[in-house]
Structures are given as structure tokens and as C-alpha cells.
Amino acid sequence: MRTPHPNTDEAAVPVRLRLPLPAPPLLLQRPALFLDMDGVLAPLAETPDAVVPDARRTALLRRLVAQLEGRIAIISGRTLAEIDRIADGAAVSASGVHGLERRRADGSLEHVTAAPAVRDAVAVFVRFARDRPGTIVEDKAVSAGLHFRGAPSAAAAAGALAHRLAAETGLALQAGNLVVELKTPGTDKGTALKAFMGEPPFVGAVPVMLGDDLTDEDGFRAAVELGGFGVLVGPPRRTAARFGLPDVESVLNWLDAVEARP
């Protein structure tokens, strides 16, 4: 189902809050699927390493790649290496670290050079975590993540620290679900989606972005601008997504049932 929007500027993308958003249609006109990993393809876990490959998910992704003639990409805050580990290499097209890493359908790679200040952010986050059990620092080379899912009481302090470092260093602040991340600026999930849509086999398709986090809103807006739509996974909130699904299980069930017309 093609759902064009008459405008292409970001301000024109509608923001919705519905309880709940309707489920996305099962019959799609030449779709290109863009899927977040955590909270969409895989359940959220206490630590990043606790998310592991799943036989059903891997088989489903491989089938969709064949069915859609390669028009499926994973767009995640994780690195490409982590995407491949969890998806068991099922998706060639993938973007990691909010667009800072991207692998095209032909296997070629695109990397953004890391801002030098990322190393400083990693060091500051490590010192912060040393005194706060349950917090985890994730060094992605081009970004620094500070997870506090295991220490929710550290949320305010982690947020304040990240905002201060962003102001001091010029790094982009990316707030997520119980995580703050300071990244090399210049990309997001929306820029990654648009880059894929300008290349084979995605050219001319209808983009459908599935995401759960605030970082996925850039992807939702990009999908709308290019004539497609977003699907918010999880509890309702203000969003640019047009449709919604409640959880990871419902995402996998929807992907398993979706049909595509040429």
C-alpha cells in the first residue's frame, strides 16, 4: 500500500498520538523494509551482549530478503558487527551506529571518520561508570554509549553528563531507551534510509520503517518524505509513525504474514 504525502519538508510530517495506532497493512505495494534491531527484531535486554541470535528471526529475515529481492535493511544504533552477530548474517544491507556505518546491498562499506572527541567521551563515561554499578560503557569507535538499564537511578546524572559533554565537544547527543550516546555528528537513521533508497535494489520502492525508540523518528520522517510510512513498536507516544505494533513478537508475526505485490 503506497501512502504518499504531499509535502517533503520535515515540518510537514504529521505527528500522531493515538491509543493505539492501527496495525500496518499485510498487503504492500513493492515495499522496502527498514528494521531497527533492539525492541523491534529482538527483545530489549539488560546488557547489549545479552541479545543473541534467534533461529526464527534468522530464517524469517532470509526469506524476506529473497521475497523482496533484497529490499530489506537493518538500521540500528548497534555496530555492523553486532547486527551481523544477532541477525546471524541474514541481511546484507545494514546501517550501524545511527548511520555512521553502512553496508550496501553489493557488500561495499561506507564509514564516517570518527570525531577525535569520541575518545574523550569514552574516557569520561568510563570514569562515571566506575562509581555506579550497573552502568555500562559501549565503545563503538565512532560513538560512545552509556547504558543505565541496570542502574536507572543514574539516569539524571548520565543525562546531565552527556548534555555537558555534547556542548563541550560538539559531538551529537543521541538519547535512547535507558542509554545516552555521544556520536560523530552528521548522520542518523533517516539519512541512512535515504541513502539506501537512492541505490539498487531499493530505488523506486515504498519505504516502511519499523522502530521503537526516539532515534527511529528520523527514519519514520524519512520514510514519509519518500512516500512510505513508519511503524512504531511498543507503547503509544508522540510519533511520526502512521501505524503501530505492540511488541517484538507482533513484529515477527507481521513480517511472517506480509505479502508484497510487484
N, C-alpha and C positions, 0 to 999 in steps of 0.2 A: 504494500500500500504506500503510494507516494504521497507525502504530506508537505507540499511546497509552502513556503512562507513568502509573502510578497516583498518583504524587506530583507536586506542583508546586513545592516549595521547591528552591532551588539545591543544597542539600546532598544531596538525593535523586537528583540526576542522576548516573548511573553514569560512572565514569572507566575507560577501557579502554586497554590496551596490547596490541595483537595484531600478529602478524607473518605476513601482512599483514591488515588489516581486509578483510572481504568487500566486493566491488563492490556498489554500490546497485542495487536492482531497476530494470528498464526499464519496468515497468507500475506506474503510480502512480494512486492514487485522489484526484482533484481536488487536485493539488499546487499550491503556491505556491513558486516557486523564488527563493531569495535567494543571489546570487552575488558573491563577492569579485572584485576585478579582478586585481591583480598576483599571479602564482603560481597563478591559477585560470582566469581567462578569457584572460590574457595572460602570456607568459613574463617572469620577472624579468630586469631589465636593469641595466647598470652605473649608469645615471642615470635619474631619473624621466622625463625628456624623451625618452629613447631608446625608450620603449614607444609604438608608433604604431598607427593603425587597421589592421584586417585585414579583407579582403573576406569571407572565410569566416565570421569571427566576427560581423560585422555582419549578414550575411544570416541566420545561424542565430538571432541574437537577435530579429530582426524576425519570423521565422517563429514562434518560441516565444511572442512577445507575442500574435500572432494566435491561435495554437493554444490558449493558456492563458487567453484572454480578458483579457489584461493582467496576469495574476498572476505577474509576474516583476519583480524589482528587483535592482539592483546596489548592494551595500553595501560601501563601500571606505573606506580611510584617505585616499584622494585627494579633492580638491575636486570639486564637481559639474561645474565647468568642465572639469577633467581627465577625469572619467568620460565626459562628452559627447564630448570630443575623441577619446578612444581607442575608445569604442563607436560613434562616428560618429552619435550621437543616436538609437541604436536602442532605448533603454529610457527611457521617460518616468519611471517610478518609480525613484528612486535616492536614496541617502543617502551623503553625503561626510563626511570628517574624523571618522570614528568616531561618526556620529550627530549631529554638531553642525550639519550642513546636511542638509535632507531635502526632496525634491520628491515630492509626492503624485501619484497616478495622474491627477488632474484638472489637473495642471500647477502647482498652487499651491505656494508655497515656505514653508519653516519654517527660520528661522535662530536660533541661540543667540547672544546678545550676547557678544562676545569679552571675556575677562578682561583687564584692563589689563596684568597681569604678562606677557602673551604678548609684548608689545613688548620688555620687558626680556630675556626668554628669547631672542628672535631676536638681539638685540644681543650677548648673551654667546656664543651659538653662532657668530655671525659672527667674533668675535674668536678663538674656539677654532679655527675652520676656517682662518683666515688663516695660521696657522703649521703647518697639517697638510694638505699637498697630497693631493687625492683625497677629502677630506671635502666634503660639500655641505650647505648650509643651505636648507631649504624653508620659506618664509613663507606660511602658509595663512590668515593674519589671525586665526583663532580658535585656531591652534596653531602651534608651531614645531618643525620636524623637523630632525634632524641625521643625515645619511646617511654611513656609513663603509664602504660596499661597496667603494669604490675605495681604501680605506686601512684594512684590517682590523686593523692593529696599533694603531689608535686606539680600538679597541672598549672597552678597560678604562677609559681616560681619559674617553671620551664617556659611558659609563655612570655613572661616578662624578660627573661634572659634572651630568648630568641628575638624579640622585638628590639631589644637594645643592640644585639649583635648585627641585626639587619641594618639598623640605622648607621652603625659604625663602619660596616664593611661594604655595604652596597649589595650584599647577597639578597636573593629573593626569599622571602619568608613564605613557606608553604605549610599551612596548618591542616592537620588531618585528624583522623579518629584516634584520640589519645596519643598523638605524636605531633611534634613540630619539626620542621625541616628547613634548613638553610641551603639554598641551591644556587648554582651558577645561573644567573638570570638569562632570559631570552626565549625560553620555551615553556610550554605547558601541554596538557593533554589535547587541547584544541588545536595547537599548532601541529602536533603530531598527526592528528586525524586529517587535517587539511593537507599535510604533506603526502600521506598515503593516498588520499582521494585524487591527487594530481598525477598518480603513477598507475601503470598496469599492475594488477587486473582490476583496480578499484575505479578507474576513470568511468564516469557515466553512471555509476551505481547510486543507490539511495542509502546514505549513511545512517546507521542505527547504533547509538552509543548506549551501553549499559554501564552504570556506575552507582556507587553508594555514597561516596564521600563528597565534601565540598570541592575537592580538587577535580572532580568529574564534571562540575558545572561548565568548565571551559569546553569540555568535549560535547556536552549537551548543546551549548550555544553554537559550536562549530557545525554540528550535525544539522541543526535547524537552518543555519545560514546556507547550507549546501542542499537543502530540500528534503532533509530527513527528520529524525526526531530522537529524543533521548528517553531512556527508561530508568527511573530512579528505583534502586533496590533498597528495601528497608523502610523504616518509619517515614511517614509524610513530613515534609518541611517545605520551605520556600525553595522553588526549583524551576529551572528552565525546561525540565523534562516534561513530556506530554503524557507518558504512561508510567505505570509503576508495577513492581513485583515485590512481594513481602520479604523474601529471603533467598539464600543460595539454592536451596532445594527447588524453589519455584522457578529460578532462572534455568537450572539444568532441565527441568521438566518442559519449560517453554522452548528452549533450544532443541530439545529432542522432538518436539511436535511441530516446529516451524516449517513451513513449506515456502519455496521460492519459485516464482514464475520467471521465465526468461526476460 
